[in-house]
Structures are given as structure tokens and as C-alpha cells.
Amino acid sequence: MSDHFPLDKSREPNGSGMGTFVDGKPEVEHVSSGPPYVHNADPTGRSLSVASNGGRQYSTGGPRRMSEWDAMKIAKEGGVEIDEEIALLDEELRRNPIKHGFFSPSINFKDPRHFTWLLVAFASMGGLLSGIDQSLISGANLYMPQSLHLNTSQVSLVASGVPLGAIGGALLLGPTNEAVGRRMAIIISLVLYTIGAALEAGAINFGMIVSGRVILGLGVGLEGGTVPVYVAESVARKYRGNLVSLYQFNIALGEVFGYVVAAIFVNVKSGSWRYMLGSSLVFSTIMLVGMFFMPESPRFLMHKGKTLQAFSVWKRIRGIDQAENREEFFVMRHAVQEERDSTSSRTGSFAWLDFFTVPRARRSIVYANTMIFLGQFTGINAIMYYMATLMTQVGFDSKQSVFMSLVGGGSLLLGTLPAIFYMERFGRRFWACAMLPGFFVGLVLIGCSYLIDYRVNPSGAEGLYITGLIIYEGFFGSYACLTWVLPSEVYPTYLRSYGMETSDVTLFFCSWLVTYFFSDMQAAMGRIGLTLGFYGGIAVLGWFYQILFMPETKNKTLEEIDIIFSQPTRQLVRQNLTSSAETVSDLVHLRWRRVFAPSAESPLPEVHHDSVVGPVPDDKVHG
């Protein structure tokens, strides 16, 4: 690797440069024989000082400890320190290769980008599992209640069993991620999902099917918050929004698959709902096998102090030939080290208290969970879970409802495609503010369809409802990608597991609320009141929240996002108001090209008074 990274001895007066490291420790042990003190040459030809103790050698150099802000400045300027660290880590990895066991097999590609695509493909299959369940239970609800003799309350509990179980899975997310890592947490979630799916498919009474649904929900809750983080921590920043959006795409694809499966088995005379619910076992098994071949997230390994393992994974999934990847690893290493140093001195094992005491962390948790709340309380899961039932309310019969549900699921799927291809181009903020009014229009049309008596004018009622559903699902498909992208990227590394736990709990608790109370809310508010008044009203309030408080994180590394959330909220609001005023002016003067032009990359704020993130005084930097 030395031919890629020429080193400059003149930058280190003593000639020792930067030492080699294992798992982030300042001294690295090398098993070899030799005199008590020798000079070894690294692959670049530079001399390294090595001390010896009983035949075991230790490098005496060490990288200068620096703040995240200083590391970013060096990366921006293309400092030689980056190539020095990478070259020495590469040499250390050559001397101490990482061993892989039976449960962690290793695969490699000549082009690391191919590994990235494979990792994203298997991890994002978790979205398939969540989406399949939403559409399968919609079809099963037409036949299961009669088969198991369930009343209305029991049907509601069965339908909401997965969101309820997912709350428990979300509560397991933080401890599980911290204890066993992102990869193993996903594997555990798949085991739970498989057990739950088997139980609900073979259920013979109310208790058994609720138990299966809750266990399945545990798996959905655990993987739902882990997969987006796993992907966000592993992929390049310029593709992060697009690739994390694949999770939402797979949710929508799973919903379409579920409706297709329901349509396939709808004419089975005996036990059709069992085949519907049991079909998800196929997808969970495929994903379970694939995840055994995936590596751990490099940022999680760095967070745990396993620097050499993190570097090994980084080489496999990102590569180090491109300067951008070397710079990102360099910044990541020093940013995570700074976080570890600062949190160990402040809160020890109770790092999650920083969500209350550190403004940067508090801003991220409020923002991420508000965005998730907006995504759920505009009614998407209630409509998806009860879609077949809602179809019957505008004149479709049971079989037609199952087939017509494909229209809603297909619209959601197609709606995610623009987000995958264009979110990174236009930016998160523009995307959110443009998509939310779209599905508000869809809610208006759905509400208006209830004003038409389907017994008098069935074509009018059904046509207007389907039109509103297509618009709502299509725009929501693009918007929903943000509810996975934003939480996965806004939390600091040392709080990401706990932050995603809160976001996951918020998501599934809100999902459970709108699903379990849907029938009661519809009875109390009326169909128009619930659809247009409640869901539509929250959409309007959410649009104003986004205009005021939503930052732009387009094309930023996770470490650069730390800087954005370190600025005071009033500074962010001021920037957003200025940006919004410019957009309104462009609209008034019909400057459409400026309004819809791809957003420029936002600059990083320069001043940070209230957070450990940012410039650190020299006396606070060790080394």
C-alpha cells in the first residue's frame, strides 16, 4: 500500500512519525525476536522506533490526539497525517490479520463498491419483512376473525400486535446494539421474526396468534432501528440518503409482495390466511443466511475501541485507494476517540443522560423523533393495515378489496423511487417540504370520497377514493424515506444506539396508537374527520415545523453532521427563515428554475459555544 501513500518525514522532527496501533491502543505488541531496541522500516521506507521486552516488540510512536474539528480541517486541506495513519494501519493489519470464525465468515470483492451494494441489499431486506406483514395482515383480516372466532376488540389487538411487540423490540435496541453490535442485533431480530411468523401461521386460538404477532413485532422493532444505522455507518456520504432510502423502498416492495401473496391465496377454501401469514418465513430465512456473511459496522467497531478491526472492514466495504475514503476514516477515528474521551469524563456508563444535558444531543433527539411522529400520525400505517377494510367502506367487495389494495401498495413503492434517485440531489429539507403537501392533497381527496354515497354512485366514490389513495401513497412513499434516513444520521456515534432506540420506540408506539385506536377514532370523529381533520391537520402543522427547524444534511459525513447540530437552534431558525424567504420570492417572481434546482451543499457553521463538538483548545487536546 505504500505506493499509494507517500509519507513525509519532515513533518515529524524525530523521524518516528506515527506509530502502529491495535484496537486504538497507543502501543502495539508485535511477536518477534530481536535486540532490545531496533529500528524497523515500514513499507514506505520510513524508520520506526521499536522497543523490545523479552523478545516482544512494541512501537513507540503514536498519532497525535486531535479534536474532531482539527481532523476535519486536516482532511479538508489534504494533510499528510491522513496517509501516514492509513499506511501504518495497513501495515499493522498485514502483521496482525483479523481471524474469522464459523459464525463470521469473510467474503471479499476486488471492487469494494460491490461489497457495499451487497451489504445494503441484504440489510435492507429487513424492510421487506415489515412491509410484508402490513399487507398480509390486511388480507388475512378478511378471513381470520371468522376462523378463530374473534370479536372486534380482539381483531384490533391482533392487527396492532406487531406494532405493540415492536415497541418492546425497540426498547431492546440500545442494549442489544451496545452489547453485540449492529450485525448480531439484526441476526437476533430475524430469529425472533421467524419464530413469530411460524406461531401466527399455525395459530389455533386468540392467545396463540397474539403471541406470534408480538414476538414477530419484537423482531421488527429490533431490526427496524438497527438496519438504517448499520447502512448509514457503512456507506459513503454521497450515497447515504439514497441507500438508507432503500429500506423504505423494501418496506413498500414488501407491501406489494404481501398483497400479491394475499391475492394468490385468497381463493384457497380452507386456511387461506395461514398461507398468507406463513409466507413471510421465506424472506426472513433468506435474510438470516445472508447476514451471517456481512461484516460489523466499522463505526461501531471504532466506537468499541477496535480500530484495527474497523480498518479491516473499511478496506473491504469502502476501500482506501480514494482520498475521500481515507479522509473519512481519518476523521471518523479522531471524532469517535474524542467522543469516547469526553463521555468517559462526563457521564461514564450513563452516556444517554447527554440527551438531557448536552444541547447538541438534545437537538438531535427532539428533531429525529418529531420527524418520525409526523410520519406516523399522518395515518400511513392505519391505512396500510386496514386498507382492505377501508376499500369495503367505499363499495368494493372482499375479493376486490384484496386485489385493489395492490394499487395502494404499488403507489407507495413507486413513490419511493424518486427519493432513492433524487433525495441526495435536491437535499433532505427541500424533499420534506415538497412531499408533505402532496400527501395532504391525497388525504383531502380520500375525505371527499366519503361524501359520495357509493350505493348511488359507486364509480364516483371508488374512483375518487382510489385517486386520493394513489396520490397519498405516492407522496408518502417519498417522504417516508426521510423517517429512516434522518434518525440514522443525526445522532453522535456514542449515542447512536440509544438515540435510535428512542426513535424506534417513537415510531412503533405511534404506529400502535394509530392502528389500535383506528376503529374507535373513526367512530368518534367520522371518516372525514379522522382522515382530513386529524391526519391532514397534523400534516399542515408538520410542514411549518420543517420550514423552521429542519437543517440540511445533504452530502455530509456523520462527523460533519455533528457540527451542524452543535449550532444554537436560533441560528438554524434564522438560516431557515432566510432560505424560505428567498424561495417565496423566487415563487412570486416565477423563477421556477431556482426553486427546483438541486440544492447547493450547505456550509458548516463556524461557531460552537455549547457542545464538546467543534474547535478544541490546544490545552484540551492530548498528545
N, C-alpha and C positions, 0 to 999 in steps of 0.2 A: 504493500500500500504506500510505501514511501515515495514512489514516483508521483503520486497524486498530491502529496502534502509536503512541499519543501519547507524545511524548518530554518529559522534564522537565529543562530547562536548569539548574535549581537544583542538580542533583546534580553538575554539573561547574563548578567555580568560574570557570574561564577561558572557559567558554562554548563551547569547541571540541568537548566531548563525545568521542565515539569515532569514529575515522577509518574510511575505507573501505579495503578490502583485496582483493587479488587473490592467490589461491593461498597465503593465510596469511602473506603478507609484510607487514611493518609500514608500508610506504609503497606507494601505488598510483599508477601512472602513468596520466594521462588526456591524450589527444592533443587539444589545443585551443589556440587563440591567446588572448592576454590580457596584461595588465600583469604585471610581475614578482611582485606579491603581491596577491591579491584575496581577497574573502570571497564564497563561493558559498552559496546556501541550498539545503538538501536539501528533499525533498518535504514534510517536516514543517514547514518554515518556519524551521528552526534554521540558524544561520550556521556554515559550516565554513571553517576556515582552510586556504588552499591556497597552496603555494609554487610559483613558476614558474621554469623553467630552459630558456632557449632556446625558449620557446613551448610547452613540455611541462609540464603541471601535476601536482603531487603533493599529496595530502592529508597534513597534518602531524599529525593526531590518530592515536590507536591504542588498541585496547581494553586495559584493564588486564589484565596477565597474572595468572592466579589458579590455584590448585590445583583438582583435581577436587572435593575436599571443599567448598571455598568455593563453587564453581559450583553444587553440589548444594544448598547452603544458600540461595543466592540464588534458585534455581529453586523451592525449597520455599516461600520467602517471597513469590514473585512479584515479584522486584526489577525495577525499570525498566531495568536494564542489558540484560536479555534483549531487550526490544522495541527498544532502541537498536541493538544489534548486528544484529538481524534486518532492521530498516528500512534500515540502511546497506548491508548486503549486498544487499538487494533493489535499492537504488539503483545499486550497483556493477554488478549483473547487468544492469540496464537499460542502463547505459552501455557495458558490455562483454559483449554476448550471446555465449553459447557456440556455436561453429560445429560443425555435424555433417556428417561426410563420408559417402561411399557405404557404408562398412562400419560406420557407427554412425548409422543413420537415427534420427530423433526422432519419437515419437508422443506426443500429449498427450490428456488427458481433462479435462473440466470438473470432475469429482469425482476427486481423487487416489486415493481408495479403489479406484476401478475399475482404475487402473493397478496398484495393489498386488496385486489379485486376478489380473490378467493376468500379472504378473511371477512370482507364486508358481505359477500354473498351468503356465507354460512351464518354469520352472526345476525344478519338482517332477517333470516328465516324466522326468527322469533316473532316478527310482526305477522307472519303468516298464521302462526298459532293463535294469536289474539284475534285476528280478523276472521279466521275460520269459525271460531267459537261464536262470535257475534251473529254471523249469518246462519250457522247451523241451528242455534237455539231458536232463531226466528222461525225457521221451518218446522223444527221439532215441536214448538209450542202449539201447532195446529192439531197435533195428534197425541202427544204425550199426556196432557191432562186427562183425557178420557181413558187412556190405557192404565194410568196409575191412580185414577180417581182423585184428582187434585181439585181443590177449590180455588177461588180467585186469589186469595191471600197466599196460598201455597205456590201457585204459579208465579206470582210476583217474586217470592223468595227464591224459587228455582232460577228464574231469569237473572236475578241480582246476586246469585250465589258466587259467580265468578268475580264481579267487582268487589264483593264483600271479602272473599278469600284473598283477592289481590291486595287489599289493604294490609292484611297480615303478611303477605309476601313482601310488600313494600317496607314494612317495619323490620323485616329480616335483612333488607338490602344493605344497610350500612354495616352492621356487624359482620354479615357474611362476606361482603366485599373486602372489608379490612382484614378478616381472618384468613380467607383462602384465595382472594384475588377475583378479578373480573371473569376470567375464563372458567374457573371452577364454579363460581356462582351461577353462571349460565348453565353449566352441566347439571348442577343440583336442581335448578328450575325445570329443566327438561325431564328429569326423573319424576319430579312432582307432577308435572303436566301429564306425563304418560300414565301414572297411577290414577290420577283423577279422571282422565278420559276413559280408561278401562272401567272404572267404577260406574260412571254415569251411563255408559253404553249397556252395562249389564244390570242396571238398577231394577229392583222389583218392588220398591216402595218409596215413599216420600223421603224418609230418612237417608236411604242409600244414595238417591240421586242428589240430594242437597250436599251430602258428604263429598261425593265425587266432584260436584261443581266447586265447592270451597277449596278442596285440595288442588284442583286444576287452577283455580284462581291464585293460590299461593305461588304456583309456578309462573303464572302470567305476571304477577306483581313483581316477583324477583327478577325475571329476565327483562321486563319492560323498562326498568330503570337502569339495568346494567348494560344492555346491548348498546344504547346510544352513547354511553360513556366509553365503552370498550372501543367503539368505532372512532369516536371523536379523539380519543387519546392516541390512536394508531395511524390516522391518515394525514395527508398533507393539508395544510390550512386552506389552500386554494380549492380543494375538493371537499372540505369537511361538511359544509352545508349540503352539498349535493348528495354525498354518500350517506350522511346521517338521515337525510330525507328518504333514502331507500327503505328505511324501517317503516315509515308511514306508507310508502308505496306497497310494501309487502303486507301491511295491515289491510289495505284496500284490495290487493290481489287475493289475500286470504278470504276476504268477504265475498269476492266474486266466486272463488273456488267453492266456498261454503254453499252459496246459492245454487251453483251448478250441481254439487253433490246432493243438495236437498231436492232439486228438480229430478235428478236421476232416480232417487229412492221414493219420491212422493207417491208413486203408483204401486209400491210394494204393499200388499194387502195386510200383512202381519209384521209388526215391529219395524215399520219404516223409520221411525225416529231413532231407533237404536243404531241402524246402519249410518244414519246421518251423523250422530254424535261420535260413534266409534271410528269414523273415517279419519279423524284428526290424528289418530295414532300413527298413521303412515308418515305424516310430516314431522312429528316430534321425534320419531326414530331416526329419520334421515339426518335431522339437525344434530341429534345427540352423537351419532357416529362422527359427523364432520367436525364437531367442536373438539374432539379429542386430538385432532391434528393441528389445531390452531394454537399459537403462542399466547403468552400472557401480554397484557398491555405494557409497553415499555415505560410509560409514565408511572404506572402503578409499581413496577419493579424499582424504578428510581425513588419513588416515594418510600419504599421499604428499605432503601439503602443498598439495593442490589444493582450497583452501577454496571458491573461487567455483564450481568445477565440482560440488563436493559439495553446495553450497547449491542449485544449479540442479536437480540430480537430486532433492534432498529436496523441493523445491517440486512437482516432477512426481509423485512417488510417495507423498508424505505430506501436502504442503500446509503452509501456515504460518498459516492462519486460526485454528486451535485452539491455545489456550495450551499444551496438553500437548505438541504437536509442536514449538512454538517452544522450550519449556523443554528438551526432549530434545536438540534440535540445539545449543542453547547449552552444555549440559553435555558433550555429545559433543565439541564443538570444543575446549573447555578441557581435557577429560580426555585427548584424543589429543595435544594440544600438550604437556601435562605429561609424558606418556609419551615423546614424542619428545625432549624436553629431558633427561629423566633417563637414557634409554637411550644417548643420544649421549655423555653424560659417563661412563657406566659401562662399556659393552661395545662401543661403536662398531658395526662391522658384524657382530659376533658376539653379537647380542642373544639368540640362542637359549640362550646359556650361563646366562641368568637362570633357566632351568628347574632349574638345579643350585644357584644362588647366592641367589636371591630366594625366600623362603618362600611368598609369595603365588602365584608362578608354579609352584613345585614342587607345592603343594597341588592346583592345577588339573590338572596333567598326570597326577598319580597318580590322582586321583578320576575324571577322564574316561576314562582307559584301563582302570581297574578295572571301570567300568560296562560298557564295550564287551566286555571279557573275559567278564564274566558273561553278556552277551547271546549270545556265540558258543559258549562252552564248555558251554552247556546244550543244544547239539545241533541248533539250528534249521536251519542250512544243510546239515548232513549229511542230516537228514530230508527237506529240500526237494529236494536234488539226487538222492537215491536213493529218493524216495517211491514211484515206480512199482515199483522193485525190491523195496522193503520190502513192498509190497502182495502181491507174489507169494509172500512168505515166510509169509503167513497164509492162503493158499488162493486168491487171485484169479488169473485167467489174465492174459496180457499185455494184451489189449484192455480187459479190465475194470479193470486197474490204471491205465491211462491215464485212463479215464473217472472212476474213483473218486478219482484224485488231485485232481479238481476239488473234492471235499469238503474236503480239507486246505487247498487254496489259498483256497477260499471262506471257510473258518473264519478264516484269517489275515486276509483282507480285512475281514470283519465285525468282527473283534476290534479293528481299528484305529479304527473309528468312535467308540466311547466315548472313546478318547484324544483324538481331534480335538475332540469337543464338551465333554468334562468335565475334561481334564487341568488346564486353567487354573483351573477352579473348585475342584477339590479339592487341587491342588498336586502338584509332582513327587514329593515324599517319600512322601506318602500313596499315590500311584499306584504307585510302585515296590514299596512294602512290601505292598500289597494284591494286585498282579498276580502276583508271583513265586510265592507258594504255589499259585496257581491252576494254573499250568502244571506245577508239581511233581506235583500230583494227576493231571494228564493223563499224565505220564511213568510214574506208578505203574500206571495202567490199561493203558498200552501194554505195560509189562513183564509185567503179569499175563496179558495176552492170549497171550503166548508159552508160558504154562504149559498152554494148551489145545491139544490135538492137532487141527489143522484137518482132518486126514483122517478123524477120528472125529466131531468136532463142528464142522464148518465155520462154521455160523451163529454159534455161540458165540465162536469165535476172531475171526472177521471183525467181528462186532458189537462186541465189547469193544475191539478194536483201533481201529475207526472212532470209537467213543465217546471213547476216550482221545486220539485224534488231534484230534478236534474241540475238546475242552477245552484240550489243549496249544496248538494253533494259535490258538485264540481268545484265551486269556490272553496268549500270547506276542505276538500282534498289538498288544495294548495296551501291553505292556511294551517292545516293540522300538522304539516311538516315542521313548522316553527315550534310546536309544542314539544317536539323531541330534540330539535337542533339547539334551541336556546338553553334549556336547563343543562344539557350535556357540556356546554362550553363556558358558562358564566361563573361557575364555582372555582375557587382556588384549589390546587391539586390536593392539599392536605385535608380539605373539607369536601372534596367532590363526592365521596361515598355517602357522607352524612347529608349533603345537600340534595343529591339525587334521591335519597331515602325520603326526605320531606316532599320533594316534587312528585315522587311515585305515590306516596300516601295521598297527597292532594289530588292527583289525577284519578286514582281509583276510588277514593272516598267520594269525590264529586260525581264520578260515574255511577257509583252505587246509589247515591242520593237521587239523581235524575232518573235512574232506572227503576228503583224500588218504589218511589213515590209517583211515578209517571201516571198510573191509573187514577190515583187519588187526586193528583193535581189537575188532571184533565177533567175529572168530575167536578172539582171545585171551581176551576177557572173557566171551564168550557174549552172546546178545541181551539177556537180563535184566540181566546185569552191566553192560553198556555203557549201556543205557537208564536203568535205575533206580539202579544203584550209582554210575556215573561222572557222567552228566548230572544225575541227581537230587541226588547229593551236593554238586555244585558249586552247585546252586540253593539248597540249605539254607545253605551257608556264605555265599553271596552275600546272603541275607536278613539274616543277622546283621551283615554289613558295612554294609548300607544303614541299619539301625537305628542304628548307632553313628556313622557318618561322613558320611551324606548330608545336605547342607544343603537348605533350601527356597529356591528362586529364583523362586517364583511372582510374576508381575506386577512384576518388577524390570527396570529398564533394564540394558543391558550394563555401563554405568558403575557402577550400584549393586551389581551382582554383584562388581565389583572389590573393593568394601568388604567384602562377605561373606567372600570368600576371603582377605582380609587379616587376619582374626582368627585367633588361635592355634588349632591343632587341638583342644587340650584344652578350650578354651572351647566349641567346636562340639559336642564329645562330651558335655560337661556339659549343654548345652541339649537335645541329642537324648535323653539318658537321662531328663531331667526330663519331656520331652514323651512319651516312651514309657511312663514310669511312670503318667502321667495317663491315657493311653489304656488301659493294662491295668486301672487302677482303674475306668474307665468300663465296660469289658467285664465285669468281675467284678460290678459293681452294675447290669448290664443297662441302662446309659444309652446305648442304641443311637443315639439322635439326635445325641448329642455326638460319638460315634465317627465317624459317617458324615456329619457336617455339613461343608459346604465349609470349607476351611482359611482362617483369617484370614491377612492379609498379614503376614509376619514383619518385625519392625523391623530396622533396620540397626544393627550393632554400633557402639559409640561409641569404643572404644579400639583403636589400631593401632600396635603398637610395632615391628614387624619389616618394614615394607613402605613403599615410597615412596607408596603409595596411602593417602589419609587426610588429616587436617589437616596443613598445611604451615606451618611458622613463617613469620612475616612477612618475615624477612630472607632466606628462600629463594624468595620469590615476586618475580619481576622485574616492573618497570613500576610 
